[in-house]
Amino acid sequence: MTQAQSSSSDSSDVLPAGSKGFYICLFVAIFLVLFGGCMSGLTVGLMSIDKLELEILLESGTEEEIKQAQAILPLIAH
């Protein structure tokens, strides 16, 4: 067996199941996947807002809708 083959099959860097480090890595991995999914969903939601829809809200929306449309319009315009 060559040096390259023996180092690739070495499992000394694998955390044993049930150890504290294993659960920390597992939690971080799950958190990052869920966080990435949330950010992706929010990005799709923001980009699906039409500029015309925001301009209509600026003209005929409630005070809160106008405030929100003014905050989002610069993000969509570019």
PDB file with SEQRES, HELIX, SHEET and CRYST1 records, atoms N, CA, C and O in Angstrom:
SEQRES   1 A   78  MET THR GLN ALA GLN SER SER SER SER ASP SER SER ASP          
SEQRES   2 A   78  VAL LEU PRO ALA GLY SER LYS GLY PHE TYR ILE CYS LEU          
SEQRES   3 A   78  PHE VAL ALA ILE PHE LEU VAL LEU PHE GLY GLY CYS MET          
SEQRES   4 A   78  SER GLY LEU THR VAL GLY LEU MET SER ILE ASP LYS LEU          
SEQRES   5 A   78  GLU LEU GLU ILE LEU LEU GLU SER GLY THR GLU GLU GLU          
SEQRES   6 A   78  ILE LYS GLN ALA GLN ALA ILE LEU PRO LEU ILE ALA HIS          
HELIX    1 AA1 GLN A    3  SER A    8  1                                   6    
HELIX    2 AA2 LYS A   20  MET A   47  1                                  28    
HELIX    3 AA3 LYS A   51  SER A   60  1                                  10    
HELIX    4 AA4 GLU A   63  ALA A   77  1                                  15    
CRYST1    1.000    1.000    1.000  90.00  90.00  90.00 P 1           1          
ATOM      1  N   MET A   1       0.855  -1.172   0.000  1.00  0.00           N  
ATOM      2  CA  MET A   1       0.000   0.000   0.000  1.00  0.00           C  
ATOM      3  C   MET A   1       0.899   1.232   0.000  1.00  0.00           C  
ATOM      4  O   MET A   1       1.853   1.302   0.774  1.00  0.00           O  
ATOM      5  N   THR A   2       0.601   2.206  -0.865  1.00  0.00           N  
ATOM      6  CA  THR A   2       1.424   3.402  -0.947  1.00  0.00           C  
ATOM      7  C   THR A   2       1.011   4.394   0.134  1.00  0.00           C  
ATOM      8  O   THR A   2      -0.006   4.222   0.807  1.00  0.00           O  
ATOM      9  N   GLN A   3       1.819   5.425   0.280  1.00  0.00           N  
ATOM     10  CA  GLN A   3       1.551   6.457   1.297  1.00  0.00           C  
ATOM     11  C   GLN A   3       0.228   7.173   1.015  1.00  0.00           C  
ATOM     12  O   GLN A   3      -0.529   7.453   1.944  1.00  0.00           O  
ATOM     13  N   ALA A   4      -0.059   7.472  -0.260  1.00  0.00           N  
ATOM     14  CA  ALA A   4      -1.290   8.173  -0.617  1.00  0.00           C  
ATOM     15  C   ALA A   4      -2.522   7.331  -0.299  1.00  0.00           C  
ATOM     16  O   ALA A   4      -3.532   7.858   0.168  1.00  0.00           O  
ATOM     17  N   GLN A   5      -2.442   6.039  -0.548  1.00  0.00           N  
ATOM     18  CA  GLN A   5      -3.584   5.176  -0.274  1.00  0.00           C  
ATOM     19  C   GLN A   5      -3.823   5.024   1.218  1.00  0.00           C  
ATOM     20  O   GLN A   5      -4.971   4.992   1.661  1.00  0.00           O  
ATOM     21  N   SER A   6      -2.760   4.930   1.992  1.00  0.00           N  
ATOM     22  CA  SER A   6      -2.948   4.745   3.426  1.00  0.00           C  
ATOM     23  C   SER A   6      -3.483   6.001   4.091  1.00  0.00           C  
ATOM     24  O   SER A   6      -4.222   5.908   5.071  1.00  0.00           O  
ATOM     25  N   SER A   7      -3.121   7.197   3.571  1.00  0.00           N  
ATOM     26  CA  SER A   7      -3.616   8.420   4.191  1.00  0.00           C  
ATOM     27  C   SER A   7      -5.069   8.674   3.829  1.00  0.00           C  
ATOM     28  O   SER A   7      -5.796   9.287   4.610  1.00  0.00           O  
ATOM     29  N   SER A   8      -5.517   8.211   2.647  1.00  0.00           N  
ATOM     30  CA  SER A   8      -6.907   8.424   2.268  1.00  0.00           C  
ATOM     31  C   SER A   8      -7.850   7.502   3.046  1.00  0.00           C  
ATOM     32  O   SER A   8      -9.021   7.833   3.232  1.00  0.00           O  
ATOM     33  N   SER A   9      -7.355   6.363   3.496  1.00  0.00           N  
ATOM     34  CA  SER A   9      -8.207   5.451   4.248  1.00  0.00           C  
ATOM     35  C   SER A   9      -8.081   5.647   5.754  1.00  0.00           C  
ATOM     36  O   SER A   9      -8.718   4.937   6.532  1.00  0.00           O  
ATOM     37  N   ASP A  10      -7.259   6.612   6.166  1.00  0.00           N  
ATOM     38  CA  ASP A  10      -7.078   6.898   7.587  1.00  0.00           C  
ATOM     39  C   ASP A  10      -8.327   7.590   8.116  1.00  0.00           C  
ATOM     40  O   ASP A  10      -8.745   8.610   7.567  1.00  0.00           O  
ATOM     41  N   SER A  11      -8.923   7.060   9.162  1.00  0.00           N  
ATOM     42  CA  SER A  11     -10.162   7.621   9.698  1.00  0.00           C  
ATOM     43  C   SER A  11      -9.928   8.331  11.030  1.00  0.00           C  
ATOM     44  O   SER A  11     -10.846   8.440  11.843  1.00  0.00           O  
ATOM     45  N   SER A  12      -8.718   8.811  11.257  1.00  0.00           N  
ATOM     46  CA  SER A  12      -8.435   9.489  12.519  1.00  0.00           C  
ATOM     47  C   SER A  12      -9.085  10.871  12.595  1.00  0.00           C  
ATOM     48  O   SER A  12      -9.256  11.400  13.693  1.00  0.00           O  
ATOM     49  N   ASP A  13      -9.453  11.472  11.453  1.00  0.00           N  
ATOM     50  CA  ASP A  13     -10.079  12.783  11.468  1.00  0.00           C  
ATOM     51  C   ASP A  13     -11.603  12.707  11.532  1.00  0.00           C  
ATOM     52  O   ASP A  13     -12.259  13.749  11.526  1.00  0.00           O  
ATOM     53  N   VAL A  14     -12.173  11.542  11.592  1.00  0.00           N  
ATOM     54  CA  VAL A  14     -13.622  11.365  11.672  1.00  0.00           C  
ATOM     55  C   VAL A  14     -14.036  11.366  13.140  1.00  0.00           C  
ATOM     56  O   VAL A  14     -13.470  10.652  13.967  1.00  0.00           O  
ATOM     57  N   LEU A  15     -15.040  12.191  13.437  1.00  0.00           N  
ATOM     58  CA  LEU A  15     -15.533  12.246  14.819  1.00  0.00           C  
ATOM     59  C   LEU A  15     -16.409  11.031  15.102  1.00  0.00           C  
ATOM     60  O   LEU A  15     -17.266  10.690  14.287  1.00  0.00           O  
ATOM     61  N   PRO A  16     -16.213  10.383  16.223  1.00  0.00           N  
ATOM     62  CA  PRO A  16     -17.052   9.219  16.539  1.00  0.00           C  
ATOM     63  C   PRO A  16     -18.480   9.660  16.851  1.00  0.00           C  
ATOM     64  O   PRO A  16     -18.703  10.686  17.494  1.00  0.00           O  
ATOM     65  N   ALA A  17     -19.428   8.871  16.387  1.00  0.00           N  
ATOM     66  CA  ALA A  17     -20.841   9.172  16.646  1.00  0.00           C  
ATOM     67  C   ALA A  17     -21.090   9.144  18.141  1.00  0.00           C  
ATOM     68  O   ALA A  17     -20.634   8.238  18.839  1.00  0.00           O  
ATOM     69  N   GLY A  18     -21.808  10.130  18.622  1.00  0.00           N  
ATOM     70  CA  GLY A  18     -22.126  10.210  20.038  1.00  0.00           C  
ATOM     71  C   GLY A  18     -21.216  11.144  20.799  1.00  0.00           C  
ATOM     72  O   GLY A  18     -21.484  11.453  21.960  1.00  0.00           O  
ATOM     73  N   SER A  19     -20.131  11.606  20.166  1.00  0.00           N  
ATOM     74  CA  SER A  19     -19.236  12.526  20.869  1.00  0.00           C  
ATOM     75  C   SER A  19     -19.800  13.943  20.796  1.00  0.00           C  
ATOM     76  O   SER A  19     -20.661  14.244  19.969  1.00  0.00           O  
ATOM     77  N   LYS A  20     -19.299  14.798  21.671  1.00  0.00           N  
ATOM     78  CA  LYS A  20     -19.765  16.184  21.726  1.00  0.00           C  
ATOM     79  C   LYS A  20     -19.454  16.906  20.415  1.00  0.00           C  
ATOM     80  O   LYS A  20     -20.293  17.645  19.901  1.00  0.00           O  
ATOM     81  N   GLY A  21     -18.267  16.699  19.879  1.00  0.00           N  
ATOM     82  CA  GLY A  21     -17.878  17.337  18.627  1.00  0.00           C  
ATOM     83  C   GLY A  21     -18.743  16.903  17.461  1.00  0.00           C  
ATOM     84  O   GLY A  21     -19.048  17.702  16.576  1.00  0.00           O  
ATOM     85  N   PHE A  22     -19.141  15.634  17.457  1.00  0.00           N  
ATOM     86  CA  PHE A  22     -20.018  15.119  16.406  1.00  0.00           C  
ATOM     87  C   PHE A  22     -21.348  15.862  16.409  1.00  0.00           C  
ATOM     88  O   PHE A  22     -21.835  16.270  15.354  1.00  0.00           O  
ATOM     89  N   TYR A  23     -21.935  16.039  17.587  1.00  0.00           N  
ATOM     90  CA  TYR A  23     -23.226  16.716  17.665  1.00  0.00           C  
ATOM     91  C   TYR A  23     -23.107  18.199  17.352  1.00  0.00           C  
ATOM     92  O   TYR A  23     -24.033  18.789  16.796  1.00  0.00           O  
ATOM     93  N   ILE A  24     -21.989  18.804  17.698  1.00  0.00           N  
ATOM     94  CA  ILE A  24     -21.784  20.212  17.351  1.00  0.00           C  
ATOM     95  C   ILE A  24     -21.701  20.358  15.830  1.00  0.00           C  
ATOM     96  O   ILE A  24     -22.341  21.239  15.256  1.00  0.00           O  
ATOM     97  N   CYS A  25     -20.922  19.504  15.183  1.00  0.00           N  
ATOM     98  CA  CYS A  25     -20.807  19.551  13.716  1.00  0.00           C  
ATOM     99  C   CYS A  25     -22.150  19.257  13.047  1.00  0.00           C  
ATOM    100  O   CYS A  25     -22.500  19.888  12.050  1.00  0.00           O  
ATOM    101  N   LEU A  26     -22.890  18.313  13.586  1.00  0.00           N  
ATOM    102  CA  LEU A  26     -24.200  17.972  13.049  1.00  0.00           C  
ATOM    103  C   LEU A  26     -25.158  19.152  13.167  1.00  0.00           C  
ATOM    104  O   LEU A  26     -25.877  19.469  12.219  1.00  0.00           O  
ATOM    105  N   PHE A  27     -25.169  19.800  14.326  1.00  0.00           N  
ATOM    106  CA  PHE A  27     -26.033  20.960  14.540  1.00  0.00           C  
ATOM    107  C   PHE A  27     -25.659  22.102  13.594  1.00  0.00           C  
ATOM    108  O   PHE A  27     -26.536  22.725  12.995  1.00  0.00           O  
ATOM    109  N   VAL A  28     -24.364  22.376  13.459  1.00  0.00           N  
ATOM    110  CA  VAL A  28     -23.917  23.456  12.576  1.00  0.00           C  
ATOM    111  C   VAL A  28     -24.307  23.153  11.128  1.00  0.00           C  
ATOM    112  O   VAL A  28     -24.769  24.045  10.416  1.00  0.00           O  
ATOM    113  N   ALA A  29     -24.126  21.915  10.688  1.00  0.00           N  
ATOM    114  CA  ALA A  29     -24.477  21.548   9.319  1.00  0.00           C  
ATOM    115  C   ALA A  29     -25.973  21.714   9.068  1.00  0.00           C  
ATOM    116  O   ALA A  29     -26.372  22.259   8.039  1.00  0.00           O  
ATOM    117  N   ILE A  30     -26.801  21.249   9.999  1.00  0.00           N  
ATOM    118  CA  ILE A  30     -28.252  21.373   9.844  1.00  0.00           C  
ATOM    119  C   ILE A  30     -28.657  22.840   9.845  1.00  0.00           C  
ATOM    120  O   ILE A  30     -29.482  23.260   9.034  1.00  0.00           O  
ATOM    121  N   PHE A  31     -28.078  23.621  10.757  1.00  0.00           N  
ATOM    122  CA  PHE A  31     -28.386  25.048  10.831  1.00  0.00           C  
ATOM    123  C   PHE A  31     -28.029  25.752   9.524  1.00  0.00           C  
ATOM    124  O   PHE A  31     -28.816  26.552   9.018  1.00  0.00           O  
ATOM    125  N   LEU A  32     -26.853  25.463   8.973  1.00  0.00           N  
ATOM    126  CA  LEU A  32     -26.435  26.128   7.742  1.00  0.00           C  
ATOM    127  C   LEU A  32     -27.316  25.757   6.555  1.00  0.00           C  
ATOM    128  O   LEU A  32     -27.605  26.609   5.714  1.00  0.00           O  
ATOM    129  N   VAL A  33     -27.741  24.519   6.475  1.00  0.00           N  
ATOM    130  CA  VAL A  33     -28.645  24.105   5.392  1.00  0.00           C  
ATOM    131  C   VAL A  33     -29.989  24.828   5.525  1.00  0.00           C  
ATOM    132  O   VAL A  33     -30.520  25.335   4.536  1.00  0.00           O  
ATOM    133  N   LEU A  34     -30.537  24.877   6.736  1.00  0.00           N  
ATOM    134  CA  LEU A  34     -31.823  25.561   6.941  1.00  0.00           C  
ATOM    135  C   LEU A  34     -31.697  27.060   6.706  1.00  0.00           C  
ATOM    136  O   LEU A  34     -32.590  27.671   6.120  1.00  0.00           O  
ATOM    137  N   PHE A  35     -30.605  27.653   7.154  1.00  0.00           N  
ATOM    138  CA  PHE A  35     -30.376  29.085   6.957  1.00  0.00           C  
ATOM    139  C   PHE A  35     -30.252  29.401   5.465  1.00  0.00           C  
ATOM    140  O   PHE A  35     -30.806  30.393   4.992  1.00  0.00           O  
ATOM    141  N   GLY A  36     -29.535  28.567   4.732  1.00  0.00           N  
ATOM    142  CA  GLY A  36     -29.406  28.761   3.286  1.00  0.00           C  
ATOM    143  C   GLY A  36     -30.747  28.656   2.580  1.00  0.00           C  
ATOM    144  O   GLY A  36     -31.027  29.411   1.649  1.00  0.00           O  
ATOM    145  N   GLY A  37     -31.579  27.716   3.023  1.00  0.00           N  
ATOM    146  CA  GLY A  37     -32.918  27.588   2.447  1.00  0.00           C  
ATOM    147  C   GLY A  37     -33.781  28.806   2.721  1.00  0.00           C  
ATOM    148  O   GLY A  37     -34.510  29.270   1.844  1.00  0.00           O  
ATOM    149  N   CYS A  38     -33.697  29.323   3.936  1.00  0.00           N  
ATOM    150  CA  CYS A  38     -34.469  30.534   4.273  1.00  0.00           C  
ATOM    151  C   CYS A  38     -34.014  31.728   3.443  1.00  0.00           C  
ATOM    152  O   CYS A  38     -34.843  32.471   2.917  1.00  0.00           O  
ATOM    153  N   MET A  39     -32.711  31.913   3.323  1.00  0.00           N  
ATOM    154  CA  MET A  39     -32.200  33.038   2.547  1.00  0.00           C  
ATOM    155  C   MET A  39     -32.570  32.910   1.072  1.00  0.00           C  
ATOM    156  O   MET A  39     -32.875  33.906   0.416  1.00  0.00           O  
ATOM    157  N   SER A  40     -32.544  31.703   0.560  1.00  0.00           N  
ATOM    158  CA  SER A  40     -32.940  31.473  -0.827  1.00  0.00           C  
ATOM    159  C   SER A  40     -34.411  31.806  -1.035  1.00  0.00           C  
ATOM    160  O   SER A  40     -34.777  32.447  -2.020  1.00  0.00           O  
ATOM    161  N   GLY A  41     -35.242  31.371  -0.110  1.00  0.00           N  
ATOM    162  CA  GLY A  41     -36.677  31.669  -0.200  1.00  0.00           C  
ATOM    163  C   GLY A  41     -36.967  33.151  -0.112  1.00  0.00           C  
ATOM    164  O   GLY A  41     -37.809  33.666  -0.848  1.00  0.00           O  
ATOM    165  N   LEU A  42     -36.278  33.843   0.781  1.00  0.00           N  
ATOM    166  CA  LEU A  42     -36.474  35.286   0.906  1.00  0.00           C  
ATOM    167  C   LEU A  42     -36.015  36.017  -0.347  1.00  0.00           C  
ATOM    168  O   LEU A  42     -36.653  36.982  -0.770  1.00  0.00           O  
ATOM    169  N   THR A  43     -34.922  35.571  -0.942  1.00  0.00           N  
ATOM    170  CA  THR A  43     -34.434  36.197  -2.170  1.00  0.00           C  
ATOM    171  C   THR A  43     -35.428  36.004  -3.307  1.00  0.00           C  
ATOM    172  O   THR A  43     -35.714  36.946  -4.046  1.00  0.00           O  
ATOM    173  N   VAL A  44     -35.949  34.814  -3.454  1.00  0.00           N  
ATOM    174  CA  VAL A  44     -36.938  34.552  -4.505  1.00  0.00           C  
ATOM    175  C   VAL A  44     -38.187  35.396  -4.261  1.00  0.00           C  
ATOM    176  O   VAL A  44     -38.752  35.955  -5.201  1.00  0.00           O  
ATOM    177  N   GLY A  45     -38.612  35.488  -3.023  1.00  0.00           N  
ATOM    178  CA  GLY A  45     -39.782  36.298  -2.692  1.00  0.00           C  
ATOM    179  C   GLY A  45     -39.576  37.771  -2.994  1.00  0.00           C  
ATOM    180  O   GLY A  45     -40.473  38.429  -3.520  1.00  0.00           O  
ATOM    181  N   LEU A  46     -38.404  38.291  -2.668  1.00  0.00           N  
ATOM    182  CA  LEU A  46     -38.116  39.699  -2.923  1.00  0.00           C  
ATOM    183  C   LEU A  46     -38.012  39.985  -4.407  1.00  0.00           C  
ATOM    184  O   LEU A  46     -38.502  41.010  -4.882  1.00  0.00           O  
ATOM    185  N   MET A  47     -37.380  39.088  -5.139  1.00  0.00           N  
ATOM    186  CA  MET A  47     -37.206  39.315  -6.571  1.00  0.00           C  
ATOM    187  C   MET A  47     -38.491  39.097  -7.364  1.00  0.00           C  
ATOM    188  O   MET A  47     -38.576  39.514  -8.519  1.00  0.00           O  
ATOM    189  N   SER A  48     -39.485  38.453  -6.768  1.00  0.00           N  
ATOM    190  CA  SER A  48     -40.744  38.236  -7.488  1.00  0.00           C  
ATOM    191  C   SER A  48     -41.673  39.440  -7.391  1.00  0.00           C  
ATOM    192  O   SER A  48     -42.708  39.483  -8.056  1.00  0.00           O  
ATOM    193  N   ILE A  49     -41.309  40.417  -6.566  1.00  0.00           N  
ATOM    194  CA  ILE A  49     -42.135  41.629  -6.456  1.00  0.00           C  
ATOM    195  C   ILE A  49     -41.909  42.475  -7.701  1.00  0.00           C  
ATOM    196  O   ILE A  49     -40.773  42.765  -8.073  1.00  0.00           O  
ATOM    197  N   ASP A  50     -42.992  42.859  -8.330  1.00  0.00           N  
ATOM    198  CA  ASP A  50     -42.939  43.633  -9.562  1.00  0.00           C  
ATOM    199  C   ASP A  50     -42.790  45.121  -9.243  1.00  0.00           C  
ATOM    200  O   ASP A  50     -43.401  45.621  -8.298  1.00  0.00           O  
ATOM    201  N   LYS A  51     -41.981  45.823 -10.030  1.00  0.00           N  
ATOM    202  CA  LYS A  51     -41.785  47.267  -9.834  1.00  0.00           C  
ATOM    203  C   LYS A  51     -43.103  48.024 -10.013  1.00  0.00           C  
ATOM    204  O   LYS A  51     -43.374  48.979  -9.285  1.00  0.00           O  
ATOM    205  N   LEU A  52     -43.910  47.606 -10.965  1.00  0.00           N  
ATOM    206  CA  LEU A  52     -45.202  48.256 -11.191  1.00  0.00           C  
ATOM    207  C   LEU A  52     -46.107  48.092  -9.976  1.00  0.00           C  
ATOM    208  O   LEU A  52     -46.821  49.020  -9.595  1.00  0.00           O  
ATOM    209  N   GLU A  53     -46.074  46.914  -9.376  1.00  0.00           N  
ATOM    210  CA  GLU A  53     -46.881  46.669  -8.176  1.00  0.00           C  
ATOM    211  C   GLU A  53     -46.488  47.620  -7.045  1.00  0.00           C  
ATOM    212  O   GLU A  53     -47.349  48.127  -6.326  1.00  0.00           O  
ATOM    213  N   LEU A  54     -45.188  47.858  -6.892  1.00  0.00           N  
ATOM    214  CA  LEU A  54     -44.718  48.778  -5.857  1.00  0.00           C  
ATOM    215  C   LEU A  54     -45.130  50.214  -6.167  1.00  0.00           C  
ATOM    216  O   LEU A  54     -45.496  50.966  -5.263  1.00  0.00           O  
ATOM    217  N   GLU A  55     -45.072  50.591  -7.424  1.00  0.00           N  
ATOM    218  CA  GLU A  55     -45.483  51.947  -7.799  1.00  0.00           C  
ATOM    219  C   GLU A  55     -46.980  52.150  -7.562  1.00  0.00           C  
ATOM    220  O   GLU A  55     -47.403  53.240  -7.176  1.00  0.00           O  
ATOM    221  N   ILE A  56     -47.770  51.124  -7.788  1.00  0.00           N  
ATOM    222  CA  ILE A  56     -49.210  51.211  -7.502  1.00  0.00           C  
ATOM    223  C   ILE A  56     -49.435  51.364  -6.014  1.00  0.00           C  
ATOM    224  O   ILE A  56     -50.286  52.145  -5.588  1.00  0.00           O  
ATOM    225  N   LEU A  57     -48.670  50.614  -5.209  1.00  0.00           N  
ATOM    226  CA  LEU A  57     -48.799  50.751  -3.756  1.00  0.00           C  
ATOM    227  C   LEU A  57     -48.389  52.147  -3.283  1.00  0.00           C  
ATOM    228  O   LEU A  57     -48.978  52.675  -2.339  1.00  0.00           O  
ATOM    229  N   LEU A  58     -47.393  52.744  -3.922  1.00  0.00           N  
ATOM    230  CA  LEU A  58     -46.987  54.101  -3.565  1.00  0.00           C  
ATOM    231  C   LEU A  58     -48.107  55.104  -3.800  1.00  0.00           C  
ATOM    232  O   LEU A  58     -48.242  56.076  -3.057  1.00  0.00           O  
ATOM    233  N   GLU A  59     -48.908  54.868  -4.830  1.00  0.00           N  
ATOM    234  CA  GLU A  59     -49.994  55.794  -5.177  1.00  0.00           C  
ATOM    235  C   GLU A  59     -51.279  55.531  -4.386  1.00  0.00           C  
ATOM    236  O   GLU A  59     -51.966  56.477  -4.002  1.00  0.00           O  
ATOM    237  N   SER A  60     -51.606  54.278  -4.142  1.00  0.00           N  
ATOM    238  CA  SER A  60     -52.927  53.994  -3.581  1.00  0.00           C  
ATOM    239  C   SER A  60     -52.900  53.122  -2.332  1.00  0.00           C  
ATOM    240  O   SER A  60     -53.955  52.678  -1.880  1.00  0.00           O  
ATOM    241  N   GLY A  61     -51.732  52.866  -1.764  1.00  0.00           N  
ATOM    242  CA  GLY A  61     -51.660  51.998  -0.599  1.00  0.00           C  
ATOM    243  C   GLY A  61     -51.906  52.729   0.705  1.00  0.00           C  
ATOM    244  O   GLY A  61     -52.000  53.956   0.739  1.00  0.00           O  
ATOM    245  N   THR A  62     -52.007  51.966   1.769  1.00  0.00           N  
ATOM    246  CA  THR A  62     -52.119  52.563   3.105  1.00  0.00           C  
ATOM    247  C   THR A  62     -50.766  53.167   3.484  1.00  0.00           C  
ATOM    248  O   THR A  62     -49.777  52.982   2.774  1.00  0.00           O  
ATOM    249  N   GLU A  63     -50.729  53.888   4.605  1.00  0.00           N  
ATOM    250  CA  GLU A  63     -49.482  54.521   5.037  1.00  0.00           C  
ATOM    251  C   GLU A  63     -48.382  53.478   5.263  1.00  0.00           C  
ATOM    252  O   GLU A  63     -47.225  53.710   4.915  1.00  0.00           O  
ATOM    253  N   GLU A  64     -48.739  52.345   5.839  1.00  0.00           N  
ATOM    254  CA  GLU A  64     -47.758  51.297   6.102  1.00  0.00           C  
ATOM    255  C   GLU A  64     -47.262  50.669   4.798  1.00  0.00           C  
ATOM    256  O   GLU A  64     -46.072  50.388   4.660  1.00  0.00           O  
ATOM    257  N   GLU A  65     -48.170  50.448   3.843  1.00  0.00           N  
ATOM    258  CA  GLU A  65     -47.775  49.880   2.555  1.00  0.00           C  
ATOM    259  C   GLU A  65     -46.872  50.844   1.783  1.00  0.00           C  
ATOM    260  O   GLU A  65     -45.921  50.422   1.125  1.00  0.00           O  
ATOM    261  N   ILE A  66     -47.177  52.139   1.870  1.00  0.00           N  
ATOM    262  CA  ILE A  66     -46.349  53.145   1.204  1.00  0.00           C  
ATOM    263  C   ILE A  66     -44.942  53.154   1.800  1.00  0.00           C  
ATOM    264  O   ILE A  66     -43.951  53.231   1.075  1.00  0.00           O  
ATOM    265  N   LYS A  67     -44.869  53.074   3.116  1.00  0.00           N  
ATOM    266  CA  LYS A  67     -43.570  53.051   3.800  1.00  0.00           C  
ATOM    267  C   LYS A  67     -42.765  51.818   3.395  1.00  0.00           C  
ATOM    268  O   LYS A  67     -41.565  51.909   3.140  1.00  0.00           O  
ATOM    269  N   GLN A  68     -43.435  50.665   3.337  1.00  0.00           N  
ATOM    270  CA  GLN A  68     -42.749  49.427   2.946  1.00  0.00           C  
ATOM    271  C   GLN A  68     -42.331  49.459   1.477  1.00  0.00           C  
ATOM    272  O   GLN A  68     -41.241  49.002   1.132  1.00  0.00           O  
ATOM    273  N   ALA A  69     -43.183  49.990   0.618  1.00  0.00           N  
ATOM    274  CA  ALA A  69     -42.859  50.084  -0.810  1.00  0.00           C  
ATOM    275  C   ALA A  69     -41.681  51.025  -1.035  1.00  0.00           C  
ATOM    276  O   ALA A  69     -40.838  50.762  -1.892  1.00  0.00           O  
ATOM    277  N   GLN A  70     -41.613  52.114  -0.279  1.00  0.00           N  
ATOM    278  CA  GLN A  70     -40.482  53.036  -0.396  1.00  0.00           C  
ATOM    279  C   GLN A  70     -39.179  52.379   0.035  1.00  0.00           C  
ATOM    280  O   GLN A  70     -38.114  52.701  -0.492  1.00  0.00           O  
ATOM    281  N   ALA A  71     -39.260  51.466   0.984  1.00  0.00           N  
ATOM    282  CA  ALA A  71     -38.048  50.773   1.441  1.00  0.00           C  
ATOM    283  C   ALA A  71     -37.589  49.715   0.439  1.00  0.00           C  
ATOM    284  O   ALA A  71     -36.388  49.484   0.298  1.00  0.00           O  
ATOM    285  N   ILE A  72     -38.517  49.078  -0.251  1.00  0.00           N  
ATOM    286  CA  ILE A  72     -38.175  47.980  -1.155  1.00  0.00           C  
ATOM    287  C   ILE A  72     -37.844  48.470  -2.564  1.00  0.00           C  
ATOM    288  O   ILE A  72     -37.027  47.859  -3.254  1.00  0.00           O  
ATOM    289  N   LEU A  73     -38.465  49.559  -2.995  1.00  0.00           N  
ATOM    290  CA  LEU A  73     -38.299  50.038  -4.374  1.00  0.00           C  
ATOM    291  C   LEU A  73     -36.844  50.263  -4.777  1.00  0.00           C  
ATOM    292  O   LEU A  73     -36.483  49.889  -5.893  1.00  0.00           O  
ATOM    293  N   PRO A  74     -35.982  50.852  -3.937  1.00  0.00           N  
ATOM    294  CA  PRO A  74     -34.578  51.009  -4.352  1.00  0.00           C  
ATOM    295  C   PRO A  74     -33.860  49.678  -4.566  1.00  0.00           C  
ATOM    296  O   PRO A  74     -32.940  49.605  -5.381  1.00  0.00           O  
ATOM    297  N   LEU A  75     -34.257  48.633  -3.856  1.00  0.00           N  
ATOM    298  CA  LEU A  75     -33.633  47.319  -4.045  1.00  0.00           C  
ATOM    299  C   LEU A  75     -34.023  46.699  -5.369  1.00  0.00           C  
ATOM    300  O   LEU A  75     -33.209  46.050  -6.027  1.00  0.00           O  
ATOM    301  N   ILE A  76     -35.272  46.901  -5.757  1.00  0.00           N  
ATOM    302  CA  ILE A  76     -35.790  46.313  -6.993  1.00  0.00           C  
ATOM    303  C   ILE A  76     -35.344  47.110  -8.220  1.00  0.00           C  
ATOM    304  O   ILE A  76     -35.143  46.538  -9.292  1.00  0.00           O  
ATOM    305  N   ALA A  77     -35.189  48.410  -8.070  1.00  0.00           N  
ATOM    306  CA  ALA A  77     -34.894  49.289  -9.211  1.00  0.00           C  
ATOM    307  C   ALA A  77     -33.521  49.012  -9.817  1.00  0.00           C  
ATOM    308  O   ALA A  77     -33.307  49.316 -10.991  1.00  0.00           O  
ATOM    309  N   HIS A  78     -32.618  48.466  -9.084  1.00  0.00           N  
ATOM    310  CA  HIS A  78     -31.258  48.253  -9.610  1.00  0.00           C  
ATOM    311  C   HIS A  78     -31.138  46.892 -10.082  1.00  0.00           C  
ATOM    312  O   HIS A  78     -30.077  46.497 -10.565  1.00  0.00           O  
TER     313      HIS A  78                                                      
END                                                                             
